Amino acid sequence: MPAEPAPAARPVAAARRRRLRADRARQLADLLRHQILAGGFPGGVLPLEDVIAADYRASRNTVRQALDLLRGERLVDRQPGVGTVVVCEKYPHGLDRLQGLAETLHEHGRVTNEVRTVGPVGAPGPVAHRLGLPEHSDVLCVERLRRLDGLPLSLDLSYLPMDIGVELLDCDLENTDVFRLLEQLTGFPLGHAEITLEAVNADAHSAAVLQAPRGAAVLMLERLTCLPDGRPVDLEFIRFRGDRITMSGVLRRAL
């Protein structure tokens, strides 16, 4: 017969069991989230808990904990008489093509822009440096709240060199992607972009504009877009509601 654990070891063993259960729940939540975002549950209704447990070889407690995690993300909810249903759709945003938001999401609805700020400002030092401009240059600053079929999706802050930006003042910024306007104004297709993606907490202003809880995590995309000759023409800081967008792409390993 195995020896009884020493009293001092029991809390450690219990903590280890709790950690293992939490790990399994997180891993199952990741798999279910992928299925949800891929449209793997017809009608947006998840199977019963015992079916999920059998399909994923998990315990009922693990399934309940995983569903609790997804409910905490506001991705699913429990509806009496129906079961667990998907309540928040996430829209796919590709990272392997240089496209404006309306081009990226054209299959999912109409993107409109509320222009909150537009006009020349003195470029902060880092902005002038990224755009290859002399210090203290003026740039065009544009802030837009972007909606998909009326639903707040992102808050975009853009800086553009004034020789190009001044022409944007007469353009339809409410219904047209800046990328498309830049190509029309310069007569050239855009070349490439450098991007950085990270999660940040929504400040009070961003949360209010995006109608998100204050302090909620948002996806911050910093993007510097250049013309084919390498000239930087658009520096953007884009805050996406993380509960409404999912980033994806195809990466190939160079050998």
C-alpha positions, 0 to 999 in steps of 0.5 A, spaced: 500 500 500 502 506 498 505 511 503 500 516 506 503 523 503 506 527 509 501 533 511 506 538 509 506 535 502 498 535 501 498 543 499 503 542 494 500 536 491 493 539 491 496 546 488 499 541 482 493 538 481 489 545 480 495 547 475 494 541 471 486 542 471 487 549 469 492 547 464 488 542 460 482 547 461 486 553 457 489 548 452 481 545 450 479 553 450 484 554 445 482 548 441 474 550 441 476 557 440 479 555 433 473 551 431 469 557 433 473 562 429 473 557 423 465 556 423 466 549 425 460 549 429 453 549 425 448 554 427 453 557 432 451 552 437 457 548 441 455 540 442 453 538 449 459 538 455 459 530 455 460 530 447 465 535 447 468 531 453 468 525 449 471 528 442 477 531 446 478 526 451 477 531 457 473 530 463 467 534 464 470 539 469 475 541 464 470 542 459 466 546 464 472 550 465 474 551 458 467 554 457 468 558 462 474 561 459 471 562 453 465 566 456 470 570 460 472 572 453 465 574 451 466 569 445 460 564 447 454 564 452 449 559 455 442 560 453 437 556 457 434 551 452 439 551 447 446 550 450 452 554 449 452 558 443 457 563 439 455 570 441 461 574 438 463 574 431 471 575 430 473 577 423 479 575 420 484 580 418 490 577 414 497 579 415 500 577 409 497 582 404 498 589 404 490 591 404 486 597 407 481 595 412 475 595 407 479 591 402 480 586 407 473 585 410 469 586 404 466 579 404 463 581 411 460 588 410 461 595 409 466 599 412 465 606 414 470 611 417 468 617 422 473 622 421 475 624 428 481 629 427 484 631 421 489 637 420 496 638 420 500 638 426 508 638 428 511 631 427 513 628 434 520 626 433 519 619 432 514 620 427 519 625 423 524 620 424 520 614 421 517 618 415 524 620 413 522 627 415 526 633 418 525 635 425 519 639 426 516 638 419 509 638 419 505 632 417 497 631 416 494 627 422 488 623 421 484 619 426 478 615 424 473 610 428 472 605 423 466 601 423 463 594 420 456 595 419 456 600 424 459 596 429 466 599 432 472 595 430 478 600 430 481 606 432 486 609 427 491 614 428 495 616 421 501 621 420 502 622 413 507 627 409 504 634 408 506 634 400 501 628 400 497 629 406 494 636 404 491 632 398 487 628 402 483 634 405 479 634 399 478 626 399 472 622 401 476 619 408 469 617 410 468 612 405 475 610 402 481 607 405 487 611 405 491 606 401 486 607 395 487 614 396 494 614 396 495 610 390 490 615 386 494 621 389 501 618 387 499 614 381 503 608 384 501 602 387 504 601 395 510 597 396 511 594 402 509 595 410 513 594 416 508 592 422 509 591 429 503 587 433 502 587 440 496 587 446 495 593 450 490 595 455 485 600 452 486 607 455 479 611 457 479 615 450 480 609 446 475 604 450 470 610 450 470 611 442 471 603 441 465 602 446 470 597 450 471 596 457 476 600 460 482 597 461 480 591 456 486 588 452 486 591 444 490 589 439 495 595 437 498 594 430 503 599 428 504 600 421 509 604 416 507 603 409 512 605 403 511 606 396 515 602 391 521 606 391 522 605 399 519 612 401 515 612 407 508 615 406 503 613 412 505 611 419 499 608 423 497 606 430 491 602 429 487 599 436 483 593 434 477 591 439 481 584 440 474 581 441 472 582 434 478 581 430 483 575 429 489 576 425 492 570 421 497 569 415 501 564 412 509 564 413 514 560 409 520 558 412 526 560 407 531 555 406 
